[in-house]
Amino acid sequence: MTALSEEVTLILIPAAAVVGIGFALIQWFMVSRVSVSKDSSNGMKDKLLEEEEEGVDYHEVASKCAEIQNAISLGATSFLFAEYKYLGIFMGAFAVVIFLFLGSVKGFSTKSEPCTYNQGNICKPALANAVFSTVAFLLGALTSTVSGFLGMKIATYANARTTLEARKGVGKAFITAFRSGAVMGFLLAANGLLVLFVSINLFKLYYGDDWEGLYESITGYGLGGSSMALFGRVGGGIYTKAADVGADLVGKVEKNIPEDDPRNPAVIADNVGDNVGDIAGMGSDLFGSYAESSCAALFVASISSFGITHDFTAMSYPLIVSSMGIVVCLITTLFATDLFEIKHVSEIEPSLKRQLLISTVLMTAGIAIVTFFALPSEFSLFNFGTEKAVKNWHLFFCVAIGLWAGLVIGYTTEYYTSNAYSPVQDVADSCRTGAATNVIFGLALGYKSVIIPIFAIAIAIYVSFSLAAMYGIAVAALGMLSTIATGLAIDAYGPISDNAGGIAEMAGMSHKIRERTDALDAAGNTTAAIGKGFAIGSAALVSLALFGAYVSRAGIKAVDVLTPKVFIGLIVGAMLPYWFSAMTMKSVGKAALKMVEEVRRQFNSIPGLMEGRVKPDYANCVKISTDASIREMIPPGALVMLTPLIAGTFFGVETLAGVLAGSLVSGVQVAISASNTGGAWDNAKKYIEAGASEHARTLGPKGSDPHKAAVIGDTIGDPLKDTSGPSLNILIKLMAVESLVFAPFFAAHGGLLFKLL
């Protein structure tokens, strides 16, 4: 028996979610106190502020900021609505596919049947699994969509406010950007937990004691979340990078004008892209990881002693860990917003890194408390047909090692992508001899940056599997994601700061203000890379846990790589990340080509544009990015969604197991190297632009040959770090969860081709 009663568990989990939502709303209120209306002085009577911006018309600046913010918000909203219109059709069509495939397992029979794992018990019919899996899929897809949309709305609400606060000092601007990121982080973590908890309890009204069927159907929640994340990441990534590449190549390289210069026709599309790609896409992505790790752990637990004895508190262990994570992240956020004040630009990055460390240390203690109260001292876990005896402290180490592996991955990513350290400085130095050496150094950095994260993931897998089989790996993934609210706050901070810098440039604010927003943005680039590192690391663990659940559900005794069926799947699976990356990068290239041509056309055909006498046609560039991203996101998405269905239906469960293993092993490496290479090139460029050290000043200033070489490297890295790299982690986990959901069909009717041969 557990120390925590079922009644207390039923109160604690939703209470933690409500606390998270409440804290998010408080942060929102604090941000909203910064006014962007031209009628408000916004605290501008402050003597210090007057000294710094003497001669500036405050009302005009606020009015311009409000106008630019509105344009960015409208662009982002219209793109997401256009994207969601197509995704709504996909959701409906794929929901029908789920129902038909799973319903046909037993010929749409409504008769109860013996349970798959508990042969002596009677479970609900396969048709019920089809219906509830479909409902869970739609709920997951809807929650993922809402998470991304809310994130975008928060970011576009906060960007101009961060710009205006930068006039009072870098500390005020930092707090505004970070609070806004925290709103997104806590809303996503709390909503994901609450919807999953409510879904389980509503499904239980029908399933009753059939927990095996209940938690098998709930895996559709993870599938829905990741399906939307894939299209959001790919579509948003193509949008943002088409605009970014077009703006940089023509504006910075050809016309030698600053980044975010209002004369650049692609500048609004570029700032819109930060919100639809880095914010909405990342929100949906991390929600998908959270949903899948929870679903994998719940499914394995349901066929273990927790599920057999109907111990609801022990069964809800993954949800209680997530609840504790919300409380820990709440305390951690206060360190950044209330307990420590940023007084100098050099304190920004250490403050963000401190968030990671504080949340990890506090969460370790939180896991110990949860494990002691929510789990019996001894129990057994399903281990591929056998039962493994486990003690509660084993699970403490499983969750903790996932949590600390995430910190190692985060800090390693920071070392390889921050311009405070030698790897990025070496890349910047290589720009002295041109773009070619910059590209060579950047690629080498990306490949090298894979080593430590892979060892961290490998150690986490070995320890957690040894202690608690596949359930151990699932909760290790959950451990890495347990501080998701803090992780998302740090991650969302980056694009908000980037937008704030763009607004400062477009509104014609002083050089000193732009220096502050640039410092916020540079730290944000590194934190964005850290966020991607977390997403990729957690995706590896989540995918492996889902792979184990799939193997169990499909009735595979062992995955033998010496078997031809498995090996062909393995080698094809290892190829898929390269195929997917080729599609996404070419999509960015095609869209960027159109953008470059449009920006050049406007500079050449609109008289007075370069002199700043007339405004460019921003709307046309926004339309090019929107149309290209919606059209180009379909083929990569179809590749990922159709591969498991084709492999399982025509080649069988063993070949599909090979495909999943191959894509996992190769996808993680490609994703880490792509993300870190792009991040390093970006910060090498910013290192030269900032000119903060003697070495950086020898490479600059802006417009010098080394700087132009750095811009070319940054442009090449854009689709790597913001489209292909981040999307790959969704590929590996989405294929795994889709295979798990369709496993009953593949086990019953799969392998048609081999049956005919």
C-alpha positions in Angstrom: 0.0 0.0 0.0 1.1 3.6 -0.6 1.2 6.3 2.0 -0.9 8.6 -0.2 -4.6 7.6 -0.4 -6.5 7.6 -3.7 -8.7 10.4 -2.4 -5.7 12.7 -1.8 -4.3 11.8 -5.2 -7.5 12.8 -6.9 -7.3 16.2 -5.3 -3.5 16.8 -5.5 -3.0 16.4 -9.3 -5.8 18.8 -10.5 -4.9 21.2 -7.6 -1.3 21.4 -8.9 -2.6 22.0 -12.4 -4.9 24.8 -11.2 -1.9 26.3 -9.2 0.1 26.3 -12.4 -2.6 28.0 -14.4 -3.1 30.6 -11.6 0.6 31.4 -11.4 0.6 31.8 -15.3 -2.2 34.3 -15.0 -0.4 36.3 -12.3 2.7 36.5 -14.5 0.5 37.6 -17.4 -1.0 40.3 -15.2 2.5 41.6 -14.2 3.5 41.8 -17.9 0.2 43.6 -18.8 1.1 46.4 -16.4 3.6 47.6 -19.0 1.5 49.7 -21.3 2.2 50.1 -25.1 -0.5 52.7 -25.7 0.7 56.1 -26.9 -1.3 57.8 -24.2 0.7 56.3 -21.4 4.1 57.6 -20.2 4.8 54.1 -18.9 7.0 55.3 -16.1 8.9 57.6 -18.4 9.2 60.3 -15.8 12.0 58.2 -14.3 15.1 60.5 -14.2 17.5 57.7 -15.3 15.4 57.0 -18.3 15.3 60.7 -19.3 19.1 60.9 -19.1 19.5 57.9 -21.4 17.1 59.0 -24.1 17.2 62.7 -24.0 15.5 64.3 -27.0 13.4 61.2 -27.9 9.7 61.6 -28.4 8.3 59.0 -26.0 4.8 59.0 -27.3 6.0 58.5 -30.9 8.2 55.6 -29.8 5.4 53.9 -27.9 3.0 54.5 -30.9 5.5 52.9 -33.3 6.1 49.9 -31.0 2.4 49.3 -30.7 2.0 49.5 -34.5 4.8 47.0 -35.1 3.6 44.7 -32.4 0.1 44.7 -34.0 1.5 43.9 -37.4 3.6 40.9 -36.0 0.6 39.6 -34.0 -1.8 39.8 -37.0 0.8 38.1 -39.3 1.3 35.3 -36.7 -2.4 34.8 -36.0 -3.4 34.7 -39.7 -0.6 32.1 -40.5 -1.7 29.9 -37.6 -5.4 30.0 -38.5 -4.4 29.1 -42.1 -2.3 26.3 -40.9 -4.9 25.0 -38.4 -7.6 25.0 -41.2 -5.5 22.3 -43.0 -4.6 20.5 -39.8 -8.3 20.4 -38.8 -9.0 18.4 -42.0 -6.0 16.1 -41.3 -7.2 15.5 -37.7 -10.6 14.5 -38.9 -9.2 12.2 -41.6 -6.6 10.5 -39.4 -9.2 10.0 -36.6 -11.3 8.0 -39.1 -8.1 6.0 -40.0 -7.5 5.2 -36.3 -11.1 4.1 -35.8 -11.2 1.9 -38.9 -7.8 0.2 -38.3 -8.4 -0.5 -34.6 -12.1 -1.4 -35.0 -11.2 -4.0 -37.7 -8.9 -5.9 -35.3 -11.8 -8.0 -34.2 -14.2 -7.3 -37.1 -15.9 -4.3 -35.2 -17.2 -6.8 -32.6 -19.0 -5.4 -29.6 -18.4 -8.6 -27.5 -16.1 -8.5 -24.4 -13.0 -10.7 -24.8 -10.1 -12.1 -22.7 -7.5 -9.5 -21.7 -4.2 -9.5 -23.7 -2.0 -9.7 -20.6 -4.4 -10.9 -17.9 -5.8 -13.9 -19.7 -8.1 -14.9 -16.8 -9.9 -11.5 -16.9 -12.5 -10.2 -19.3 -11.7 -6.9 -21.0 -13.8 -4.4 -23.0 -14.2 -5.1 -26.8 -11.7 -4.0 -29.4 -14.3 -1.6 -30.8 -14.2 0.4 -27.5 -10.5 0.7 -27.9 -11.0 2.1 -31.4 -13.5 4.7 -30.2 -11.6 5.8 -27.1 -8.2 5.9 -28.9 -9.8 8.1 -31.5 -11.3 10.5 -28.8 -7.9 10.6 -27.0 -6.1 11.4 -30.3 -8.5 14.3 -30.9 -8.0 15.6 -27.3 -4.2 15.4 -27.6 -4.3 17.2 -31.0 -6.6 19.9 -29.6 -4.5 20.5 -26.5 -1.3 20.6 -28.6 -2.9 23.2 -30.9 -4.1 25.3 -28.1 -0.7 25.1 -26.4 1.0 26.4 -29.5 -1.5 29.1 -30.2 -1.5 30.4 -26.6 2.3 30.5 -26.7 2.2 32.6 -29.8 -0.4 35.0 -28.4 1.7 35.5 -25.2 4.9 36.1 -27.1 3.4 38.7 -29.5 1.7 40.4 -26.5 5.1 40.7 -24.7 7.6 41.6 -27.4 6.9 45.4 -27.5 6.6 45.5 -23.7 10.1 44.1 -23.4 11.4 46.7 -25.8 9.8 49.6 -23.8 11.1 48.2 -20.5 14.6 48.1 -22.0 14.6 51.9 -21.7 14.6 51.5 -17.9 17.5 49.1 -17.9 18.4 45.6 -19.0 17.0 44.1 -15.7 13.5 45.4 -16.3 13.5 44.1 -19.9 14.8 40.7 -18.8 12.0 40.3 -16.2 9.3 41.2 -18.7 10.6 38.7 -21.3 11.1 35.9 -18.7 7.7 36.4 -17.1 6.1 36.1 -20.5 8.0 32.9 -21.2 6.8 31.6 -17.8 3.2 32.3 -18.7 3.6 29.9 -21.7 5.6 27.3 -19.7 3.1 27.0 -16.9 0.0 27.1 -19.1 1.4 24.3 -21.2 2.5 22.1 -18.3 -0.7 22.6 -16.3 -3.1 22.2 -19.3 -1.3 19.1 -20.5 -1.5 17.5 -17.0 -5.1 18.6 -16.4 -6.5 17.4 -19.7 -4.7 14.0 -19.4 -6.0 13.6 -15.8 -9.6 14.5 -16.7 -9.5 12.2 -19.7 -8.3 9.2 -17.7 -11.1 9.7 -15.1 -13.7 10.2 -17.8 -12.6 7.1 -19.7 -12.6 5.1 -16.4 -16.4 5.6 -16.2 -16.7 3.2 -19.1 -13.7 1.0 -18.6 -14.2 0.4 -14.9 -11.7 -2.3 -13.8 -10.4 -2.8 -17.3 -7.3 -0.7 -16.8 -5.4 -2.5 -19.5 -7.9 -1.2 -22.1 -8.2 2.2 -20.5 -4.4 3.0 -20.6 -4.0 1.4 -24.0 -6.6 3.8 -25.5 -5.1 6.8 -23.6 -1.9 6.4 -25.8 -3.9 8.2 -28.5 -3.5 11.4 -26.5 0.3 11.3 -27.1 -0.3 10.5 -30.8 -2.5 13.5 -31.2 -0.1 15.8 -29.4 2.9 14.9 -31.6 1.0 14.8 -34.9 0.1 18.5 -34.4 3.6 19.2 -33.2 5.2 17.8 -36.3 3.2 20.0 -38.7 3.6 23.0 -36.4 7.3 22.6 -36.2 7.8 21.9 -39.9 5.4 24.6 -41.1 6.5 27.2 -38.6 10.2 26.3 -39.3 9.8 26.8 -43.0 8.0 30.1 -42.5 10.5 31.6 -40.1 13.6 30.5 -42.0 12.3 31.5 -45.5 11.8 35.0 -44.1 15.1 35.0 -42.1 17.3 33.8 -45.0 15.6 36.3 -47.4 16.0 39.2 -45.0 19.7 38.4 -44.2 21.0 37.6 -47.7 19.6 40.7 -49.4 19.5 43.1 -46.4 22.7 42.4 -44.6 25.0 40.9 -47.2 23.9 42.8 -50.4 22.5 46.1 -49.1 24.7 46.3 -46.0 21.8 47.5 -43.8 21.3 46.4 -40.1 19.3 43.4 -39.0 15.6 44.3 -38.5 16.0 47.5 -40.5 12.4 48.8 -41.3 13.5 49.3 -44.9 13.9 45.6 -45.4 10.6 44.2 -46.9 11.1 40.8 -45.1 11.5 42.2 -41.6 7.9 41.8 -40.4 7.8 38.2 -41.9 11.1 37.5 -40.1 9.6 38.6 -36.7 6.4 36.8 -37.3 8.4 33.6 -38.0 10.0 33.8 -34.5 6.6 33.4 -33.0 5.1 30.7 -35.3 8.3 28.6 -35.4 10.2 29.0 -32.2 7.2 29.6 -29.9 4.2 27.8 -31.3 6.2 25.0 -32.8 8.3 24.4 -29.6 5.2 24.6 -27.4 3.5 21.9 -29.4 6.7 19.8 -29.5 7.4 19.8 -25.8 3.7 19.2 -25.0 4.0 16.1 -27.3 7.0 14.8 -25.5 5.3 15.3 -22.1 2.1 13.5 -23.3 4.0 10.6 -24.8 6.3 10.0 -21.9 3.3 10.0 -19.6 1.3 7.7 -21.9 4.3 5.2 -22.2 4.7 5.0 -18.4 1.0 4.7 -17.8 0.6 1.9 -20.4 3.5 -0.2 -18.9 2.3 0.4 -15.4 -1.2 -0.8 -16.4 0.1 -4.3 -17.3 2.2 -4.4 -14.1 1.3 -4.9 -10.5 -0.1 -1.3 -10.2 -2.7 -2.0 -12.9 -3.5 -5.6 -11.8 -4.1 -4.6 -8.2 -5.8 -1.4 -9.2 -3.6 0.8 -7.1 -4.6 4.2 -8.5 -2.0 6.3 -6.6 0.9 4.2 -7.7 -0.6 4.1 -11.2 -0.7 7.9 -11.2 3.0 8.2 -10.2 3.9 9.9 -13.6 1.2 12.5 -13.1 2.2 13.1 -9.5 5.8 13.7 -10.6 4.6 16.2 -13.2 2.5 17.9 -10.4 5.6 18.2 -8.2 7.4 19.6 -11.3 4.9 22.5 -11.5 5.4 23.4 -7.8 9.2 23.2 -8.2 9.2 25.4 -11.3 7.0 27.9 -9.6 9.6 28.3 -6.8 12.5 28.4 -9.4 10.8 31.2 -11.4 10.8 33.4 -8.4 14.6 33.3 -8.3 14.7 35.0 -11.7 11.9 37.4 -11.3 11.8 38.4 -7.6 14.9 37.2 -5.6 17.8 38.2 -7.9 18.0 41.4 -9.9 19.8 41.6 -13.3 21.9 44.8 -13.2 24.3 44.2 -16.1 24.1 42.4 -19.5 26.8 39.9 -18.3 24.4 38.6 -15.7 21.7 37.5 -18.2 23.1 34.2 -19.3 24.2 33.0 -15.8 20.7 33.8 -14.5 19.1 31.6 -17.1 21.6 28.8 -16.5 20.9 29.1 -12.8 17.2 28.4 -13.5 18.2 25.0 -14.9 20.4 24.2 -11.9 18.0 25.3 -9.2 15.0 23.5 -10.8 17.1 20.3 -11.1 18.3 20.4 -7.5 14.8 21.2 -6.1 13.2 18.6 -8.3 15.5 15.9 -7.1 14.3 16.5 -3.6 10.7 16.6 -4.9 11.1 13.2 -6.7 12.3 11.7 -3.4 9.2 12.9 -1.6 6.8 11.8 -4.4 8.5 8.3 -4.7 8.3 7.7 -0.9 4.6 8.7 -0.6 3.1 7.6 -3.9 4.7 4.1 -4.3 4.6 0.9 -2.3 8.0 -0.1 -0.9 8.0 -3.2 -3.2 6.2 -4.1 -6.4 6.6 -5.8 -9.8 6.9 -4.3 -13.3 6.2 -5.9 -16.7 9.4 -6.8 -18.4 8.7 -8.4 -21.9 6.6 -11.3 -20.6 8.2 -11.6 -17.2 7.8 -9.7 -13.9 10.7 -7.7 -12.5 10.7 -7.1 -8.7 11.4 -3.5 -8.0 11.7 -1.3 -4.9 10.5 2.3 -4.7 14.0 3.8 -4.4 14.8 2.2 -7.8 12.3 4.5 -9.4 13.7 7.5 -7.6 17.0 6.9 -9.3 15.3 6.3 -12.7 13.5 9.7 -12.6 16.5 11.5 -11.1 19.0 10.2 -13.7 16.7 11.4 -16.5 16.5 14.8 -14.7 20.3 15.1 -14.3 21.0 13.8 -17.8 18.8 16.6 -19.1 20.9 19.1 -17.2 24.1 17.6 -18.7 22.6 17.9 -22.2 21.6 21.5 -21.5 25.0 22.6 -20.2 26.8 20.7 -23.0 24.6 22.4 -25.6 25.3 25.8 -23.9 29.1 25.2 -24.0 29.0 24.4 -27.8 26.6 27.2 -28.8 27.4 30.1 -26.5 29.9 32.7 -27.7 31.3 32.9 -24.2 33.2 29.7 -24.8 36.0 28.7 -27.1 34.1 26.4 -29.6 32.0 29.3 -30.9 34.9 31.7 -30.7 36.9 29.3 -32.9 34.1 29.3 -35.4 34.0 33.1 -35.4 37.8 33.2 -35.8 37.6 30.9 -38.9 35.6 33.7 -40.6 38.9 35.6 -41.2 39.5 33.4 -44.2 36.0 33.4 -45.6 32.7 31.5 -45.5 34.1 28.1 -46.5 36.3 27.7 -43.4 33.4 29.0 -41.3 31.2 26.2 -42.7 33.9 23.6 -42.1 34.5 24.6 -38.5 30.7 24.9 -37.8 30.0 21.4 -39.1 32.9 19.9 -37.1 31.6 21.6 -33.9 28.1 20.1 -34.5 29.4 16.6 -34.9 31.6 16.9 -31.9 28.7 18.3 -29.8 26.9 15.0 -30.1 29.4 13.0 -28.0 28.6 14.0 -24.4 24.7 14.1 -24.9 24.8 10.6 -26.4 26.9 9.3 -23.4 24.4 11.0 -21.0 21.4 9.4 -22.8 23.2 6.0 -22.9 24.0 6.0 -19.2 20.4 7.1 -18.3 19.0 4.2 -20.5 21.3 1.6 -19.0 20.7 2.6 -15.3 16.9 3.1 -15.6 16.4 -0.2 -17.6 18.6 -2.2 -15.2 16.6 -0.9 -12.2 13.0 -0.9 -13.6 12.9 -2.3 -17.1 11.0 -0.2 -19.7 8.9 1.6 -17.1 12.2 2.9 -15.7 13.1 4.4 -19.2 9.6 6.0 -19.4 9.9 7.7 -16.1 13.5 8.8 -16.8 12.1 10.6 -19.9 9.4 12.1 -17.6 12.2 13.1 -15.2 13.9 15.0 -18.0 10.6 16.8 -18.8 9.5 17.2 -15.1 10.8 20.8 -15.2 9.1 21.6 -18.5 7.6 24.8 -17.2 11.1 26.3 -16.5 12.5 24.8 -19.7 9.8 26.4 -21.8 10.1 29.7 -19.9 13.8 29.8 -20.8 13.1 28.7 -24.3 10.3 31.2 -25.1 12.4 34.0 -23.6 14.7 33.8 -26.6 12.2 34.6 -29.5 10.5 37.3 -27.3 13.9 39.0 -26.8 14.7 38.6 -30.5 11.4 40.3 -31.4 12.0 43.0 -28.8 15.3 43.8 -30.6 13.6 43.9 -34.0 10.9 46.3 -32.7 13.6 48.6 -31.1 15.4 48.8 -34.5 12.2 49.4 -36.5 10.9 52.0 -34.0 14.2 54.0 -34.3 15.2 53.7 -30.6 18.6 54.7 -29.5 21.8 52.6 -30.0 22.0 52.0 -26.2 18.5 50.4 -26.2 19.4 48.2 -29.1 22.6 47.1 -27.3 20.5 45.9 -24.4 18.0 44.0 -26.6 20.9 42.4 -28.5 22.4 41.2 -25.2 19.0 39.7 -24.3 18.8 38.1 -27.7 22.3 36.6 -27.6 21.5 34.9 -24.3 18.2 33.8 -25.9 19.9 32.1 -28.8 21.8 30.0 -26.4 18.8 29.2 -24.3 16.9 28.2 -27.4 19.6 25.8 -28.2 19.4 24.4 -24.7 15.7 24.0 -25.1 16.2 22.0 -28.4 18.8 19.9 -26.6 16.2 19.0 -23.9 13.6 18.2 -26.5 16.0 15.9 -28.5 17.3 14.1 -25.3 13.8 13.6 -23.9 12.6 12.4 -27.4 15.3 9.7 -27.4 14.2 8.3 -24.0 10.5 8.7 -24.8 10.9 6.9 -28.2 12.7 4.0 -26.5 10.0 3.7 -23.8 7.3 3.7 -26.6 9.4 1.2 -28.6 9.3 -1.1 -25.5 5.6 -0.7 -25.1 5.1 -1.3 -28.8 7.2 -4.5 -28.7 5.1 -5.7 -25.7 1.8 -4.9 -27.3 2.7 -6.4 -30.7 3.6 -9.7 -29.0 7.2 -9.7 -30.2 9.3 -12.0 -28.1 12.7 -10.6 -29.2 14.0 -8.1 -31.8 16.8 -9.9 -33.5 18.9 -7.7 -35.8 20.3 -10.8 -37.5 16.8 -11.6 -38.8 16.5 -10.2 -42.4 13.0 -8.8 -41.6 14.4 -6.7 -38.8 17.6 -5.7 -40.4 16.0 -4.3 -43.5 13.7 -2.2 -41.2 16.8 -1.1 -39.3 18.7 0.2 -42.3 15.6 1.9 -43.8 14.8 3.5 -40.4 18.3 4.9 -40.2 17.9 6.5 -43.6 14.5 8.2 -42.8 16.0 11.2 -40.8 18.2 12.0 -43.8 15.3 11.8 -46.2 13.2 14.0 -43.9 16.0 16.5 -43.4 16.5 16.7 -47.2 12.8 17.5 -47.7 12.6 20.2 -45.0 15.9 21.9 -46.0 14.9 22.0 -49.7 11.5 23.4 -48.7 13.3 26.2 -46.8 15.6 26.8 -49.8 12.7 27.0 -52.3 10.7 29.4 -50.1 13.8 31.5 -49.4 14.5 31.7 -53.1 11.1 33.3 -53.7 11.7 35.6 -50.7 15.1 36.8 -51.9 13.6 37.5 -55.4 10.8 39.5 -53.8 13.0 41.5 -51.5 15.4 42.3 -54.4 12.4 43.3 -56.6 11.2 45.7 -54.0 14.6 47.3 -53.4 15.0 47.7 -57.2 11.5 48.8 -58.2 10.3 51.0 -55.3 11.8 54.5 -55.5 13.0 56.0 -52.2 12.9 52.6 -50.3 16.7 52.6 -49.5 16.5 56.2 -48.5 13.7 55.4 -46.0 11.2 57.8 -47.7 8.6 55.1 -48.4 7.5 51.9 -46.6 8.2 48.5 -48.2 5.3 46.0 -49.0 5.6 43.9 -45.9 2.3 42.0 -46.6 3.6 40.4 -49.8 6.6 38.9 -48.0 4.3 37.6 -45.2 2.1 36.0 -47.9 5.1 34.3 -49.6 6.2 32.7 -46.3 2.6 31.6 -45.4 1.9 30.0 -48.7 5.2 28.3 -49.0 5.2 26.8 -45.5 1.6 25.5 -45.7 2.3 23.9 -49.1 5.8 22.5 -48.1 4.9 21.1 -44.7 2.7 18.3 -46.2 5.3 16.0 -47.9 7.6 15.7 -44.8 4.5 15.2 -42.5 3.2 12.5 -44.8 6.5 10.7 -44.8 6.5 10.4 -41.0 2.8 9.6 -40.6 2.6 7.0 -43.4 5.9 5.1 -42.7 4.6 3.1 -39.7 1.3 2.4 -41.4 3.0 1.1 -44.6 5.8 -0.8 -42.7 3.4 -2.5 -40.2 0.7 -3.3 -42.7 2.8 -4.7 -45.5 6.0 -5.9 -43.8 4.8 -6.8 -40.3 5.6 -6.0 -36.6 9.2 -7.1 -36.7 10.2 -5.0 -39.7 8.5 -2.0 -38.1 10.4 -2.7 -34.9 13.6 -2.4 -37.0 12.4 0.9 -38.6 11.7 2.4 -35.2 15.1 1.4 -33.8 17.0 2.6 -36.9 15.3 6.0 -36.9 15.9 6.5 -33.2 19.6 5.7 -33.3 20.3 7.9 -36.4 17.7 10.6 -35.8 19.1 11.6 -32.4 22.6 12.1 -33.8 21.5 14.1 -36.8 19.1 16.3 -34.7 21.8 17.2 -32.1 24.5 18.0 -34.6 22.1 20.1 -36.8 20.7 22.1 -34.0 24.1 22.9 -32.4 25.8 23.7 -35.7 23.1 26.2 -36.6 23.2 27.7 -33.0 27.0 28.0 -33.1 27.0 29.8 -36.5 24.3 32.2 -35.2 26.2 33.1 -32.1 29.5 33.4 -34.0 27.9 36.1 -36.1 26.6 37.8 -32.9 30.0 37.5 -31.3 31.5 39.6 -34.2 28.7 42.1 -34.2 28.8 42.7 -30.4 32.6 43.4 -30.5 32.7 42.8 -26.7 36.3 41.5 -26.7 39.6 42.5 -28.3 39.4 39.3 -30.4 35.9 40.1 -31.6 36.8 43.7 -32.5 39.6 42.4 -34.8 37.0 40.5 -36.8 34.4 43.3 -37.0 32.7 45.6 -37.4 29.4 44.9 -39.1 29.9 44.8 -42.9 33.5 43.6 -42.7 34.6 40.5 -44.7 34.7 38.2 -41.6 31.2 39.5 -40.6 29.8 38.7 -44.1 31.3 35.2 -43.9 29.7 34.8 -40.5 26.3 35.9 -41.9 26.6 33.3 -44.7 27.3 30.6 -42.0 24.4 31.8 -40.0 22.1 31.7 -43.0 23.2 28.1 -43.8 22.5 27.2 -40.2 19.0 28.7 -40.1 17.2 25.7 -41.6 19.4 23.3 -39.6 18.7 24.7 -36.2 15.1 25.9 -36.6 13.5 23.5 -39.1 15.3 20.1 -39.7 17.0 19.6 -36.3 14.0 20.4 -34.0 11.6 18.5 -36.3 13.7 15.3 -36.2 13.0 14.7 -32.5 9.3 14.7 -33.4 9.9 12.2 -36.2 11.4 9.6 -33.9 8.8 9.8 -31.1 5.8 10.2 -33.4 6.6 7.1 -35.4 7.0 5.2 -32.1 3.7 6.3 -30.5 1.9 5.8 -33.8 3.2 2.2 -34.0 2.1 1.6 -30.4 -1.5 2.9 -31.1 -1.8 0.7 -34.2 0.0 -2.3 -32.7 -3.2 -4.3 -32.2 -4.0 -4.0 -35.9 -0.4 -4.8 -37.1 -0.3 -7.8 -34.8 -3.6 -9.2 -36.1 -3.4 -8.3 -39.8 0.1 -6.9 -40.5 2.9 -8.4 -42.8 0.7 -8.8 -45.9 3.6 -8.9 -48.2 5.5 -11.6 -46.3 2.3 -13.6 -46.0 2.0 -13.6 -49.8 5.6 -14.5 -50.5 
